[in-house]
Amino acid sequence: MLSTAPSHAVDLDRAKALYLEGKYAEAIPLYQTAAREGDIEAQDRLGLMYAMGRGTRQDGQQAVVWTTRAAEQGSVNAQLNLGSAYNGTPGVARDPVKSLYWYQKAAASGDALAQYFVGLAYAHGAGVARDQDKAFEMFSMSAKQGNAFGQYNLGVAYATGSGVGRDMAKALANFESAANQGYGNAQFALAIASAKGDGVPVDALKARGWFMKAAGSKDPATQYLIAKAYMMGQIVPADSEKGIAYFTRAASQGHVESQYSLGYIYLNGHGAARNLSEAGKWMIIAQHEGHPQAGAAVESIRKTMAPQDFDEAAALAQRWLQTPH
């Protein structure tokens, strides 16, 4: 007697092909069918599609529903995605305890990125008591598997003596491993070390070389470091125009410290002409994104500006927040 493959398996293959072609609207009903039938891969992908708004409107709650089903069935990828969802996804209440729980599940299965996230939680006390020894342990596990984020943070631990004795030789070795994978923060760390002679001889040429590599990064955290360096004249000559440009790039990707920095620059005329409208806009954005000092700055600006001018700045901020970047 001839056997035939289950229909959902055929549909799932078709869904994968459509997804790879970017035909998300055609793929999603096939993923939905397979997910309802309990297919882990389909549940995981469906959760991602809801999270990203691919083939459907973005829906954080549905993303969590389907990703949770896959995670509970043991999908390491879904566990990692669920940890990230609770760490900050539109439509999902931030919950550091739940985030850490799912990251730990994935980390226990050996996922290097999850191990890095668990280390980060222990380092910052997010969802758990701060524990630098545990953070060092998790960063070490992640770094050993070649994860650039783990390597960089292990380097930071060695450089600062967090959870381990300070050892710049080991710090630099880990920074270099991460930098060679293109991680901008690590490239910047090597630039600083070469400029200051921290663990290596002072080498201005090498410092600038690593700096320029970091300057090409699309990571907003690295762009923020580059912006500060240009504003302060660190490693490279001071250039406020370039500094503001890098702050703006990072701010456009949701980097809250860069958003606050732009507000500060325009409020105080530091590196640019004083502009209360721009200051108000960026401080309101930073406040919306959760910067702890932005609220007080917004109130200060409100008292300084004419009501109609402040309302205009608030409208600019609202427009910015509603525009995809």
PLY file of the C-alpha trace (Angstrom):
ply
format ascii 1.0
element vertex 325
property float x
property float y
property float z
element edge 324
property int vertex1
property int vertex2
end_header
0.00 0.00 0.00
1.40 3.37 -1.03
1.80 6.00 1.67
1.42 9.69 1.09
3.01 12.60 2.97
0.67 14.47 5.32
-0.99 17.39 3.56
0.30 19.88 6.14
3.87 18.81 5.30
3.27 19.65 1.65
1.63 22.94 2.64
4.55 23.76 4.94
7.05 23.23 2.13
4.96 25.55 -0.02
4.82 28.10 2.81
8.62 28.06 3.15
9.06 28.62 -0.57
6.61 31.53 -0.58
8.27 33.05 2.48
11.71 32.92 0.85
10.21 34.66 -2.20
8.88 37.42 0.04
5.25 36.44 -0.65
4.28 36.70 3.01
0.53 37.22 2.50
0.34 33.94 0.57
2.56 32.10 3.03
0.83 33.05 6.26
-2.42 31.05 5.84
-0.35 27.93 5.14
1.76 28.56 8.25
-1.42 29.15 10.25
-2.84 25.78 9.20
0.36 23.90 10.04
0.74 25.79 13.32
-2.77 24.89 14.42
-1.92 21.25 13.69
0.99 21.54 16.14
3.97 21.93 13.82
6.74 23.55 15.89
8.53 25.16 12.95
5.28 26.67 11.67
4.40 28.02 15.11
7.82 29.61 15.45
7.68 31.20 11.98
4.10 32.36 12.49
5.13 34.07 15.71
7.93 35.84 13.86
5.57 36.97 11.09
3.18 38.50 13.61
6.10 40.15 15.42
7.48 41.64 12.19
4.15 42.35 10.49
4.96 40.12 7.52
1.86 39.11 5.58
-0.34 40.51 8.34
-0.59 43.51 10.61
1.99 43.60 13.37
0.53 41.94 16.45
2.77 41.41 19.46
0.16 39.41 21.37
-0.34 36.89 18.56
3.44 36.72 18.18
3.71 35.70 21.83
0.87 33.16 21.56
2.44 31.24 18.70
6.04 31.60 19.80
5.08 30.32 23.26
3.49 27.21 21.74
6.70 26.43 19.88
8.87 27.27 22.90
6.86 24.98 25.15
7.43 22.17 22.67
11.17 22.69 23.03
12.08 24.93 20.09
15.31 26.66 21.14
14.83 29.33 18.48
11.34 30.07 19.79
12.63 30.23 23.36
15.24 32.76 22.26
12.64 34.79 20.34
10.27 34.73 23.31
13.03 36.02 25.57
13.53 38.88 23.13
9.77 39.53 22.88
9.52 40.12 26.63
12.67 42.23 26.43
11.02 44.85 24.23
8.66 44.11 21.32
5.83 46.42 20.20
2.55 45.28 21.71
4.19 43.12 24.39
4.57 44.31 27.98
8.22 44.30 28.95
8.82 41.60 31.56
12.48 41.00 32.49
11.62 37.96 34.63
9.82 36.17 31.79
12.50 37.31 29.36
15.24 35.79 31.48
13.24 32.58 31.99
13.07 31.90 28.27
16.64 33.00 27.61
17.75 30.55 30.30
15.77 27.77 28.63
17.56 28.41 25.34
20.92 28.88 27.06
20.57 25.51 28.80
20.33 23.94 25.35
23.64 25.54 24.42
22.46 28.54 22.40
25.37 31.01 22.41
23.23 34.12 21.83
20.90 33.14 24.68
23.92 32.60 26.94
25.02 36.16 26.13
21.55 37.53 26.98
21.52 35.63 30.29
24.95 37.08 31.07
23.63 40.56 30.28
20.68 40.05 32.63
23.00 39.08 35.49
25.40 41.93 34.69
22.62 44.55 34.86
20.28 42.89 37.36
17.44 42.58 34.85
14.87 40.08 36.16
17.37 38.71 38.66
19.72 39.96 41.36
22.90 41.42 39.89
25.68 38.83 39.92
28.91 39.65 38.10
30.35 36.19 38.73
27.36 34.58 37.01
27.53 37.14 34.22
31.19 36.29 33.65
30.34 32.59 33.55
27.62 33.07 30.93
29.70 35.44 28.79
32.52 32.88 28.89
30.20 30.13 27.65
28.91 32.33 24.84
32.39 33.53 23.86
33.75 29.98 23.81
31.22 29.22 21.06
32.45 32.19 19.02
29.59 34.59 19.68
30.84 38.15 19.07
28.54 39.70 21.71
29.74 37.18 24.27
33.36 37.80 23.33
32.99 41.56 23.60
31.27 41.42 26.98
33.81 38.92 28.24
36.44 41.43 27.17
34.64 44.16 29.12
34.59 41.89 32.18
38.35 41.35 31.95
38.98 45.05 31.26
36.92 46.23 34.24
37.59 43.34 36.62
33.90 42.42 36.79
33.48 38.87 38.08
37.17 38.19 37.47
40.55 39.80 38.10
41.45 42.56 35.65
43.46 41.19 32.74
43.92 43.49 29.76
45.69 40.84 27.70
42.62 38.62 27.87
40.34 41.62 27.41
42.12 42.63 24.21
42.14 39.06 22.89
38.37 38.86 23.28
37.84 42.34 21.83
39.89 41.35 18.81
37.95 38.12 18.31
34.70 40.09 18.31
36.16 42.92 16.21
37.29 40.47 13.54
33.67 39.40 13.24
32.74 43.01 12.51
31.33 43.96 15.92
31.65 47.74 16.13
31.75 48.08 19.91
34.76 45.76 20.03
36.46 47.70 17.23
35.90 50.90 19.20
37.28 49.30 22.36
40.47 48.39 20.49
40.70 51.94 19.17
40.50 53.31 22.72
43.08 50.82 23.99
45.53 51.75 21.22
44.96 55.47 21.76
45.53 55.25 25.52
48.16 52.51 25.54
46.01 50.32 27.77
47.51 46.83 27.54
49.28 47.70 24.28
51.79 50.38 23.20
50.24 53.71 22.20
49.63 53.55 18.46
47.67 56.46 16.98
47.60 54.91 13.51
46.18 51.63 14.77
43.70 53.52 16.97
42.41 55.47 13.98
42.22 52.30 11.88
39.99 50.54 14.41
38.00 53.75 14.89
37.21 54.03 11.18
36.13 50.39 11.08
33.78 51.04 14.00
32.51 54.19 12.29
31.14 52.03 9.48
28.97 50.04 11.86
25.18 50.15 11.53
24.78 49.20 15.20
23.22 52.19 17.02
25.22 51.48 20.18
28.45 51.80 18.19
27.18 54.88 16.36
26.55 56.46 19.76
30.16 55.81 20.81
31.44 57.26 17.52
29.21 60.31 17.97
30.60 60.98 21.46
34.16 60.57 20.18
33.59 63.19 17.47
31.94 65.56 19.95
34.80 65.20 22.44
37.70 64.98 19.99
38.56 61.49 21.20
40.93 59.59 18.85
39.89 61.90 15.98
39.71 65.71 15.83
36.53 67.17 17.29
33.80 67.52 14.67
30.36 68.36 16.06
28.71 68.09 12.64
29.81 64.46 12.32
28.97 63.84 15.97
25.41 65.07 15.49
25.08 63.02 12.31
26.05 59.83 14.17
23.74 60.66 17.09
20.93 61.14 14.56
21.60 57.79 12.88
21.54 56.01 16.20
18.48 57.94 17.41
16.61 56.96 14.25
17.13 53.33 15.24
15.60 53.92 18.66
18.79 54.46 20.66
17.44 56.41 23.62
20.78 57.82 24.84
21.34 59.31 21.38
17.85 60.79 21.39
18.53 62.40 24.77
21.96 63.58 23.59
20.40 65.37 20.61
17.92 67.04 22.94
20.79 68.13 25.19
22.81 69.47 22.26
19.95 71.63 20.93
18.86 72.71 24.41
22.31 73.94 25.41
23.73 74.96 22.04
26.53 72.44 22.49
28.03 71.82 19.05
25.04 73.34 17.27
22.93 76.49 17.45
20.45 76.47 20.33
17.09 75.30 19.00
14.32 74.80 21.56
11.96 73.27 19.01
14.46 70.52 18.15
15.42 70.17 21.81
11.78 69.71 22.76
11.21 67.20 19.99
14.12 64.98 20.94
13.52 65.20 24.68
9.87 64.23 24.20
10.97 61.29 22.06
13.54 60.25 24.67
10.91 60.54 27.41
8.54 58.35 25.39
11.31 55.78 24.98
11.97 55.72 28.72
15.05 57.87 29.33
15.09 58.58 33.09
16.21 62.22 32.78
14.17 63.26 29.76
10.95 64.00 31.67
12.55 66.72 33.77
14.13 68.22 30.65
10.76 68.26 28.86
9.17 70.17 31.76
12.05 72.65 31.77
11.65 73.25 28.04
7.87 73.57 28.40
8.37 76.46 30.87
10.85 78.17 28.55
8.85 78.03 25.31
5.66 79.79 24.31
2.74 77.30 24.54
2.15 77.23 20.79
5.85 76.62 20.13
5.97 73.75 22.62
2.84 72.25 21.04
4.61 72.40 17.68
7.66 70.59 19.12
5.35 67.94 20.62
3.66 67.50 17.25
7.06 67.03 15.60
7.92 64.38 18.19
4.62 62.58 17.69
5.09 62.60 13.93
8.60 61.18 14.33
7.37 58.44 16.65
4.66 57.40 14.20
7.02 57.28 11.22
8.91 54.04 10.49
12.70 54.57 10.58
0 1
1 2
2 3
3 4
4 5
5 6
6 7
7 8
8 9
9 10
10 11
11 12
12 13
13 14
14 15
15 16
16 17
17 18
18 19
19 20
20 21
21 22
22 23
23 24
24 25
25 26
26 27
27 28
28 29
29 30
30 31
31 32
32 33
33 34
34 35
35 36
36 37
37 38
38 39
39 40
40 41
41 42
42 43
43 44
44 45
45 46
46 47
47 48
48 49
49 50
50 51
51 52
52 53
53 54
54 55
55 56
56 57
57 58
58 59
59 60
60 61
61 62
62 63
63 64
64 65
65 66
66 67
67 68
68 69
69 70
70 71
71 72
72 73
73 74
74 75
75 76
76 77
77 78
78 79
79 80
80 81
81 82
82 83
83 84
84 85
85 86
86 87
87 88
88 89
89 90
90 91
91 92
92 93
93 94
94 95
95 96
96 97
97 98
98 99
99 100
100 101
101 102
102 103
103 104
104 105
105 106
106 107
107 108
108 109
109 110
110 111
111 112
112 113
113 114
114 115
115 116
116 117
117 118
118 119
119 120
120 121
121 122
122 123
123 124
124 125
125 126
126 127
127 128
128 129
129 130
130 131
131 132
132 133
133 134
134 135
135 136
136 137
137 138
138 139
139 140
140 141
141 142
142 143
143 144
144 145
145 146
146 147
147 148
148 149
149 150
150 151
151 152
152 153
153 154
154 155
155 156
156 157
157 158
158 159
159 160
160 161
161 162
162 163
163 164
164 165
165 166
166 167
167 168
168 169
169 170
170 171
171 172
172 173
173 174
174 175
175 176
176 177
177 178
178 179
179 180
180 181
181 182
182 183
183 184
184 185
185 186
186 187
187 188
188 189
189 190
190 191
191 192
192 193
193 194
194 195
195 196
196 197
197 198
198 199
199 200
200 201
201 202
202 203
203 204
204 205
205 206
206 207
207 208
208 209
209 210
210 211
211 212
212 213
213 214
214 215
215 216
216 217
217 218
218 219
219 220
220 221
221 222
222 223
223 224
224 225
225 226
226 227
227 228
228 229
229 230
230 231
231 232
232 233
233 234
234 235
235 236
236 237
237 238
238 239
239 240
240 241
241 242
242 243
243 244
244 245
245 246
246 247
247 248
248 249
249 250
250 251
251 252
252 253
253 254
254 255
255 256
256 257
257 258
258 259
259 260
260 261
261 262
262 263
263 264
264 265
265 266
266 267
267 268
268 269
269 270
270 271
271 272
272 273
273 274
274 275
275 276
276 277
277 278
278 279
279 280
280 281
281 282
282 283
283 284
284 285
285 286
286 287
287 288
288 289
289 290
290 291
291 292
292 293
293 294
294 295
295 296
296 297
297 298
298 299
299 300
300 301
301 302
302 303
303 304
304 305
305 306
306 307
307 308
308 309
309 310
310 311
311 312
312 313
313 314
314 315
315 316
316 317
317 318
318 319
319 320
320 321
321 322
322 323
323 324
